[in-house]
């Protein structure tokens, strides 16, 4: 099965910049998007053979997520079930017979780190949510995690230490998440690869010079490791300040323990 995730930084905007062409070319079983920045009825996006599930933020033009899928789920859940987290449309969970699929748009701490305390609580609650799902069946989760985990996940590590998205607090939470029984699938295949990023500032020539951050991830329950076939970063795909990331899982008929 093929999975794609993309922070589109405004679905209406990216729809004018090649979104549909990439969607068709990717031909994924599941296509997850974050930061849709719209409300119900503001866009007509339909792709033959796909159902789509939306989680809109209460605030107009802000945040939000969606999942396009070829496979009808057993159940759909929006949010974490925690009211103060669930007003920004950040999480969708689809349940299938042998796994859960979760897409997430993790809150940004803001440039002045004014949302760092909230982010720490979010991280704990999101990890607890994933662990609860994982007790039932394997989990595949993806999205914009708003953190560059290690120094090889960011171009200029030294000058960015302590900045939003590269604080030790945020990085340590991601380390803790992986230690809870999950795999960063790109690093599973490419543990030491450098200069591969998923986000670039809109400042002039930054993307052309590949001065970026790896903020977008596919993670899976570690017991799915043997089923992982490939992971990919589509750095050549334009239209957003993020690029899509992908995962292919060979066999989801895995025994659920």
C-alpha positions in Angstrom: 0.0 0.0 0.0 1.2 3.5 -0.9 0.8 6.5 1.5 1.5 10.1 0.8 1.6 13.1 3.2 1.9 16.7 2.3 1.6 20.0 4.2 0.1 22.0 1.5 0.1 25.4 3.3 -3.4 26.2 1.9 -5.2 23.7 -0.2 -6.9 26.3 -2.3 -3.5 27.9 -3.1 -1.7 24.6 -3.9 -4.6 23.5 -6.1 -3.5 26.2 -8.5 0.1 25.1 -8.4 -0.1 21.4 -9.5 -1.7 19.6 -6.6 -4.1 17.7 -8.8 -1.4 16.6 -11.2 0.8 15.3 -8.4 -2.2 13.6 -6.7 -3.0 11.7 -9.9 0.7 10.9 -10.6 1.2 9.6 -7.0 -1.8 7.2 -7.3 -1.6 6.6 -3.6 -3.9 4.4 -1.6 -4.0 7.1 1.1 -3.2 10.8 0.6 -3.0 12.9 3.8 -2.8 16.7 3.8 -2.1 19.2 6.5 -2.6 22.9 6.9 -5.6 23.0 4.5 -6.6 26.5 5.7 -10.2 26.3 4.7 -13.7 25.5 5.9 -16.5 23.2 4.6 -17.7 24.2 1.2 -14.8 26.5 0.3 -13.2 24.1 -2.2 -14.5 21.4 -4.5 -11.8 18.7 -4.6 -13.0 15.3 -5.9 -10.9 12.5 -7.2 -12.5 9.5 -8.8 -12.2 6.4 -6.6 -11.4 8.4 -3.4 -13.4 9.3 -0.3 -12.2 12.3 1.6 -12.4 13.1 5.3 -11.9 16.7 6.6 -11.1 18.1 10.0 -11.5 21.9 9.9 -10.2 24.3 12.5 -12.7 26.5 14.2 -10.6 29.5 13.2 -11.1 30.4 9.6 -8.1 30.1 7.2 -6.1 28.2 9.8 -4.6 24.7 10.3 -6.9 21.8 9.4 -6.3 18.3 7.9 -7.7 15.9 5.4 -7.3 12.3 4.2 -8.2 11.0 0.8 -8.5 7.2 0.7 -9.3 4.5 -1.8 -10.3 2.2 1.1 -13.5 2.7 3.2 -12.5 2.7 6.9 -14.1 0.8 9.7 -14.3 4.0 11.7 -13.2 7.7 11.6 -12.2 9.8 14.5 -11.5 13.6 14.5 -9.1 14.9 17.1 -7.7 13.4 20.2 -10.8 13.5 22.3 -9.4 16.3 24.3 -11.4 19.5 23.9 -8.6 22.1 24.2 -6.6 20.3 21.6 -9.4 19.6 19.2 -10.4 23.1 18.1 -7.7 23.4 15.4 -8.5 20.4 13.2 -5.1 18.8 13.7 -5.8 15.0 13.8 -7.7 12.5 11.8 -7.7 8.7 12.5 -8.9 6.1 10.1 -9.3 2.5 11.5 -8.8 -0.5 9.2 -8.8 -4.2 10.0 -5.0 -4.5 10.5 -3.9 -0.9 11.3 -4.8 2.6 12.2 -3.8 5.6 10.0 -3.4 8.9 11.7 -2.5 12.2 10.1 -1.4 15.1 12.3 -0.4 18.8 12.0 1.6 19.4 15.2 1.3 22.8 16.7 4.1 25.2 16.1 5.8 26.7 19.1 5.9 30.2 17.4 9.0 32.1 16.8 9.1 33.6 20.3 8.4 30.1 21.8 5.3 31.4 23.4 3.5 28.2 22.7 6.3 25.9 23.9 4.5 24.9 27.1 1.3 24.1 25.2 3.4 22.1 22.7 4.9 20.0 25.5 1.4 19.1 26.7 0.3 18.3 23.1 3.3 16.0 22.7 2.5 14.0 25.8 -1.2 13.7 24.9 -0.6 12.8 21.3 2.0 10.2 22.3 -0.5 8.7 24.8 -3.1 8.6 22.1 -0.8 6.7 19.8 0.2 4.3 22.5 -3.5 3.6 23.2 -4.1 2.8 19.5 -1.0 0.7 19.3 -2.2 -1.5 22.1 -5.1 -2.5 19.8 -3.3 -2.8 16.4 -0.3 -1.2 14.5 -0.3 2.5 13.8 0.9 4.4 10.7 1.0 8.1 11.4 2.2 11.0 9.3 2.2 14.7 8.9 4.1 17.9 9.7 5.6 17.3 13.1 7.1 20.8 13.3 10.5 19.5 14.6 13.8 18.7 13.0 14.9 15.7 15.1 18.7 15.6 14.8 21.4 17.8 13.4 21.3 16.0 10.0 17.7 17.0 9.7 18.4 20.7 9.4 20.9 22.6 7.2 22.3 25.0 9.7 22.1 23.2 13.0 24.4 25.4 15.1 22.7 28.7 14.2 19.2 27.2 14.8 19.7 25.6 18.2 17.0 26.8 20.5 14.9 28.1 17.7 11.3 27.1 17.2 11.3 23.6 15.7 14.8 22.8 16.9 14.6 23.3 20.7 15.9 20.4 22.8 12.5 20.2 24.3 10.8 19.5 21.0 13.6 17.2 19.8 13.5 15.2 23.0 9.8 14.7 22.8 10.3 13.2 19.3 13.0 10.9 20.7 10.6 9.8 23.5 7.9 9.1 20.9 10.2 6.8 18.9 11.3 5.1 22.1 7.7 4.3 22.9 7.7 1.7 20.1 7.6 3.6 16.8 9.9 3.9 13.8 10.9 7.0 11.8 10.5 5.2 8.4 12.8 7.5 6.4 15.6 7.1 8.9 14.9 3.3 8.9 16.0 3.2 5.3 18.5 6.2 5.3 19.9 6.5 8.9 22.8 8.8 8.0 21.6 10.6 4.9 22.2 14.4 5.0 20.9 17.4 3.1 17.4 15.8 2.6 14.7 18.2 3.8 10.9 18.7 3.5 10.5 22.4 4.3 12.2 25.5 3.0 11.6 29.1 3.8 10.0 31.3 1.1 13.0 33.6 1.3 14.8 34.2 -2.0 16.9 31.2 -3.2 16.6 29.2 0.0 15.0 26.3 -1.6 17.2 26.4 -4.7 20.2 26.3 -2.3 18.6 23.5 -0.3 18.7 25.3 3.0 15.9 23.3 4.6 14.5 21.4 7.5 13.1 17.8 7.7 9.8 18.5 9.5 7.5 16.0 7.7 7.5 12.3 8.7 5.9 8.9 8.3 6.2 6.8 11.5 4.9 3.3 12.2 4.6 0.9 15.0 8.0 -0.8 15.2 6.4 -4.3 14.7 5.7 -3.2 11.2 9.4 -2.7 10.4 9.6 -6.0 8.4 6.7 -4.8 6.2 8.3 -1.5 5.3 9.2 -1.5 1.6 10.4 2.1 0.9 10.2 5.7 2.1 10.6 8.8 -0.1 10.9 12.5 0.1 9.5 14.3 -3.0 11.8 17.3 -2.8 11.2 18.2 -6.5 7.5 18.7 -6.0 6.7 22.4 -5.7 3.5 24.3 -4.8 4.0 24.6 -1.0 6.9 25.5 1.3 6.8 21.8 2.3 7.2 18.9 -0.1 5.3 15.6 0.0 6.7 12.5 1.8 5.8 8.9 1.0 5.8 5.4 2.4 5.1 2.0 0.8 4.2 -0.8 3.1 4.4 -4.2 1.5 2.2 -6.4 3.8 -0.4 -5.2 6.3 -1.7 -8.7 6.9 0.6 -8.7 9.9 -0.4 -10.6 13.1 -1.8 -8.1 15.6 -0.3 -8.8 19.1 
